[in-house]
Amino acid sequence: MPIYKLLQEIFPRSSELYERVAANREQWTKVSHKFTIRGLPSNNSLDFLDEEYELMQAQGAFRDDGHRMNGCLDDECNKTDE
């Protein structure tokens, strides 16, 4: 993480990269905790994470997040060059 923080300080436009990496690290930390508690499934599959994600999505857990799948955070990504 320190290298991404340094990049953010040197190149302010790379702040989204740092934010994404930090969010990704947070998610993997949560998953790591689940692996510690449960252990890996017998078939070493990560499919149970998809099931949990779909359940959270159905409950509306991601509606307020504002992130888009393609990584664009603002409306400028949807504009075409004129």
N, C-alpha and C positions, 0 to 999 in steps of 0.2 A: 504494500500500500504506500510506503513512503515515496516510491518513484512516481506514482500517479499524483500524489500531493505536490511533489516538486514540479512535475509537468504543469499542473494547474497554476502554480505560482509563476512559472516562467512564461507559460502561454495561457492567458486567461480564457481563451476560447475553448480550451480543452477541459473546462470545468465539468461539462456534461460527461465526459469520459470518466473523470474521478467519481462523480456521483453515481454513475452506472456500476462502476467497479465496487464501490462501497456498498451499494444495494445488493449486488450479486454476492458479495462476501457475507453480508448479513443473512441472506437466504441460505447459503451453504452452511453457515453456523447453525441455523435452525435444523437443517437436515442432518448435520453431524450429531446433534443432540438426539434426534430420533434414532439414528443408527446405534448410538451408544445404548439407548434404552431397549430398542427392539432387536438390534442386530440386523444384518442383511437378511432379506428373505431367502428361503432355501434355494431358489433358482437364481439368486444374485440379480434379480430384476429390480429396476427402479420404477416399475409400473405403479406401485402403490402411491408414489408421489403424484402421478397424473390423476389418480382417483381423488386424492386429497385436494389437488388444485381445482378439479372440476366441481367438487363439493363446495369449496370456498367461492368459486365463481358463481355457482347457482345461488348461493346465499347473498350475493351482491358485495363480496368483500373487495372487489377491484374497481367498483364504479367511480370512486372518488379519486382514483390514482392519477388520472389524466395522462398517463403514458400511452404511447401508441406502439404497436408491435414493431414497426419499422424503425423505431428509435427517435422519431421526430417528436419534439415536445411542443412546438408552436405551430401556428397556422402557416408559416412561411414554407413549410415542407409541402403543403398542398398546392401552392401557387406554381404556375408554369412561367417559364421565362418569356418575357414580352419583347 
